[in-house]
């Protein structure tokens, strides 16, 4: 990535499942099973590029078919296990590099976590695709604190035990304090 390179025009969407208590993970995985949410994830991200941290990649265990995967890790020697399309995984050392690499592949970038990657991309995100889990499981990973005032809910689909909502960044009006 060139030191002065601007990020090509792209849309960054964070995709996350959040329990009522803010939990997004437990012991390197999800503390719930929502089979109906998996087709939604596939429909949202198919044919696009995914950015995720190494631990999130490890929890999935392989690249998701039909999508380019960019993995962020501080472990310069880390590579995904061979097989299952792992040769197509791009490994980078920073979120900035990940977004730049992702934007070279596609204008639609989907961020799949984990918590550190979400925290680093919240200010860059244009949209949030949130699965609200109607439970309060124990966990060790939480979605970062953020101001929901910066976001407008544009759609919501209720399901049994969960709901899917889309948020877009609120636009400031001319003259409004930034």
Secondary structure, 3 states (H helix, E strand, C coil): CCCCCCCCCCEEEEEEEEECCCEEEECCECCCCCHHHHHHHHHHHCCCEEEEEHHHHHHHCCCCCCCEEEEECCCCCCCCCCCCCHHHCEEECCHHHHHHHHHHHCCEEEECCCHHHHHHHCCCCCEEEEEEECCCCCCCEECCCCCHHHEEEEEEEEECCEEEEEEEECCCCCCCCC
